[in-house]
Amino acid sequence: MAVTPTGTGGWSGRGEGTRDVDVHGTVAGGFEPVGEAFARNFGTLGDRGAAVAVYRDGRKVVDLWAGVKDVDGTEPWRRDTAQVVRSATKGVAAAVLLLLHQRGELDLEAPVGHYWPEFKAHGKERLLVRHVLNHRAGLPVLDDPLTPAEAADPPRAAEAVAAQAPTWEPGTDHGYHALTYGWLVDELVRRVTGRGCGEWIASEIAAPLGLDLWVGLPDEQAHRVGTVGRIEGPEPSGALRARPKRSVTDAYADPASLTRRTFAAITPFPDHNDPAFRAAALPAANGIATADGLARFYASLIGRVDGVRLLDPATVEAARAEESAGPDRVLVVGTRFGLGYMLHGSASPFLAPGSFGHPGRGGSLGFADPESGIAFGYVTNGFRRTVTADPRAQALIRAVRAALGG
């Protein structure tokens, strides 16, 4: 596939065997492989509308977008188009607890019940704040799932989590808390600050950095958000998929499995395109962002962006230190977690061993790599079967690595 400049900072790419796609935006010298890989994603990997942004040492070096705003539409994707990023939201939510800890307002070693007394029920007295972030809380499921309306009601969701008995003894093992993670984080933030996690993100993270990123979409921003949907494409190789082998296939197929019950904590699961779902603040699952919003957020975790830095170096090191590793009780395969972030590994490959971030099931991804100074954001309107390592994002990561000489 050939990618050629169409003007200052502009790109045009022809996908192999499919339609042409005009890629808009800018690429700094040396990062041309990212532009080529991004255009190729539309030709060979089925992207319909997407954007990618990369920062290095706090400076934006890639800012590209292409395709259509709506997965089945014709309106073009624009510079300010945003999309639902699903579990990539978890990385932003994690920063809230880390910042509160950094400011001395929250102790990661304290029991959750210290801040939230009702939470102590059913043997959770010794469950620590740290266990919420490292997916060792033992609370991935709800025996009585919430309806979409209940899930969007913070007091009701908090009540349900507080009343839930752990599936395993907290702290002894790990399993991905796909949905309950968000209610746990949100209620902790409310108990400590008096504000919900989405409100806190808006005022303390998004506003100082000028991020196009929301957990709880304001009405005035709704026109910028495209519709998302399922797309098909070549299956990734060597990555965690929804169905990579029989054990995982069986786990997703069995309604009684921990895997299915975890993802069924909201039943039926809300439509990602429903305005009510987008307006709700679900810190585990419904953040909305531009690619630049995600990348700029991660850039601010590891360095200054226009004079603003969120996490100090010690907090970054704590965030990316391995807390959980090995067979994941929910995802069935091996996963690695720090404090609220997935770590580089076979199930979630990032740029390098020291990278940390979070994917969104189906495609989106944000991460940072302190050693290289790279921060990365990718958003798409086409959800694939991938759970953690989407081939489109992986192609872009390989291109970033190539641009760095790796």
Summary of the structure (lengths in Angstrom):
residues: 406
radius of gyration: 19.9
end to end distance: 21.8
largest distance: 63.1
contacts: 1566
relative contact order: 0.18
helix: 35%
strand: 20%
